Amino acid sequence: AFSSGNAFRIVVGATPLLWPLLFQVDFGMSAFASGALIIACAAGDLTMKLFAVRVLRRFVFRRTLVYNGFLVGLAVLACATWRSSTPVALLAATLMVVGIVRSVEFGAFNALTYVDVPPEKMSAATSLAGTLQQMSFGLGVAFAALALHVAAYWDHGAASTTYTVDDFRAAFFASAALSFVGALGFTRLHPRAGAAASGQTGTVWARRQKSPKASTG
């Protein structure tokens, strides 16, 4: 689960580099227009925080991290379909969806990180987790830069110093693949991992695990 969470954080660190570069280098946007457009992702992120607890209470950690992890991958994959002719409204809508699913995944993993930490060790755990989180974000930037460089080298040769839409598309594909790998890694979690923290009592858990046939039979 720890490696899966870091894989997701790398994806989170990669996309903020890819988006503005794509908008400015290939779509011809100004720095201001590019930054204003990316606000849509932050808006989705903040909006979803209002409902994150309900999501965890309904689906618990394991299912949330697995299913939503695949949604993150699909949302990032949708960025690979962008072209310079793509309407700004569609770009903003895609970014908002990325922000929504990213918020759920990020919040669930961060909450799960501290579930088994005793109160007396919480301060040290918070410091360590914060350091690892920033390292993962930094690796995300390196991952995005490497993916772009490899794609450009593959398409244009070693002498190329510019990036095309196809190069960014390859980088988005790589980021989405990493998100899918992370989602698969969360399947190793116990089904009841973090159940108490998500508000699931033993009675509620047992009731929700009953199949429709079992409940009617």
Solvent accessible surface area in square Angstrom, and as a share of the most:
residue,aa,sasa,rsa
1,A,40,0.31
2,F,112,0.47
3,S,70,0.45
4,S,5,0.03
5,G,0,0.00
6,N,28,0.14
7,A,13,0.10
8,F,6,0.02
9,R,7,0.03
10,I,30,0.15
11,V,3,0.01
12,V,19,0.11
13,G,7,0.07
14,A,0,0.00
15,T,2,0.01
16,P,64,0.40
17,L,48,0.24
18,L,0,0.00
19,W,2,0.01
20,P,31,0.20
21,L,58,0.29
22,L,3,0.01
23,F,0,0.00
24,Q,72,0.32
25,V,80,0.46
26,D,43,0.22
27,F,31,0.13
28,G,66,0.63
29,M,42,0.19
30,S,64,0.41
31,A,71,0.55
32,F,171,0.71
33,A,41,0.32
34,S,0,0.00
35,G,38,0.37
36,A,45,0.35
37,L,16,0.08
38,I,38,0.19
39,I,112,0.57
40,A,16,0.12
41,C,3,0.02
42,A,48,0.37
43,A,36,0.28
44,G,0,0.00
45,D,28,0.15
46,L,118,0.59
47,T,70,0.40
48,M,30,0.13
49,K,104,0.44
50,L,134,0.67
51,F,86,0.36
52,A,21,0.16
53,V,90,0.52
54,R,163,0.60
55,V,32,0.19
56,L,21,0.10
57,R,122,0.44
58,R,118,0.43
59,F,81,0.34
60,V,1,0.01
61,F,2,0.01
62,R,69,0.25
63,R,70,0.26
64,T,6,0.03
65,L,0,0.00
66,V,13,0.08
67,Y,133,0.51
68,N,13,0.06
69,G,3,0.02
70,F,67,0.28
71,L,91,0.45
72,V,2,0.01
73,G,0,0.00
74,L,97,0.48
75,A,9,0.07
76,V,1,0.01
77,L,53,0.26
78,A,39,0.30
79,C,1,0.01
80,A,5,0.04
81,T,100,0.58
82,W,6,0.02
83,R,142,0.52
84,S,82,0.53
85,S,96,0.62
86,T,22,0.13
87,P,83,0.52
88,V,91,0.52
89,A,77,0.60
90,L,97,0.48
91,L,2,0.01
92,A,29,0.22
93,A,51,0.39
94,T,18,0.11
95,L,0,0.00
96,M,79,0.35
97,V,75,0.43
98,V,3,0.01
99,G,0,0.00
100,I,54,0.27
101,V,14,0.08
102,R,37,0.14
103,S,4,0.02
104,V,10,0.06
105,E,2,0.01
106,F,44,0.18
107,G,29,0.28
108,A,1,0.01
109,F,11,0.05
110,N,37,0.19
111,A,45,0.35
112,L,27,0.14
113,T,53,0.31
114,Y,63,0.24
115,V,53,0.30
116,D,131,0.68
117,V,35,0.20
118,P,49,0.31
119,P,116,0.73
120,E,137,0.61
121,K,122,0.52
122,M,69,0.31
123,S,89,0.57
124,A,71,0.55
125,A,23,0.18
126,T,69,0.40
127,S,73,0.47
128,L,112,0.56
129,A,13,0.10
130,G,32,0.31
131,T,77,0.45
132,L,49,0.25
133,Q,36,0.16
134,Q,111,0.50
135,M,115,0.51
136,S,6,0.04
137,F,46,0.19
138,G,42,0.41
139,L,101,0.50
140,G,0,0.00
141,V,73,0.42
142,A,57,0.44
143,F,56,0.23
144,A,1,0.00
145,A,48,0.37
146,L,110,0.55
147,A,16,0.13
148,L,3,0.02
149,H,109,0.49
150,V,82,0.47
151,A,10,0.08
152,A,4,0.03
153,Y,125,0.48
154,W,211,0.74
155,D,75,0.39
156,H,83,0.37
157,G,30,0.29
158,A,87,0.67
159,A,98,0.76
160,S,34,0.22
161,T,124,0.72
162,T,92,0.53
163,Y,66,0.25
164,T,48,0.28
165,V,38,0.22
166,D,81,0.42
167,D,0,0.00
168,F,1,0.00
169,R,48,0.17
170,A,42,0.33
171,A,0,0.00
172,F,1,0.00
173,F,102,0.43
174,A,34,0.27
175,S,1,0.00
176,A,0,0.00
177,A,50,0.39
178,L,39,0.19
179,S,4,0.02
180,F,52,0.21
181,V,94,0.54
182,G,2,0.02
183,A,1,0.01
184,L,103,0.51
185,G,12,0.11
186,F,2,0.01
187,T,55,0.32
188,R,171,0.62
189,L,26,0.13
190,H,121,0.54
191,P,65,0.41
192,R,94,0.34
193,A,22,0.17
194,G,12,0.11
195,A,5,0.03
196,A,91,0.71
197,A,67,0.52
198,S,7,0.04
199,G,40,0.38
200,Q,6,0.03
201,T,80,0.46
202,G,43,0.41
203,T,91,0.53
204,V,42,0.24
205,W,31,0.11
206,A,55,0.42
207,R,143,0.52
208,R,98,0.36
209,Q,93,0.41
210,K,125,0.53
211,S,54,0.35
212,P,107,0.67
213,K,173,0.73
214,A,65,0.50
215,S,77,0.49
216,T,117,0.68
217,G,103,0.99
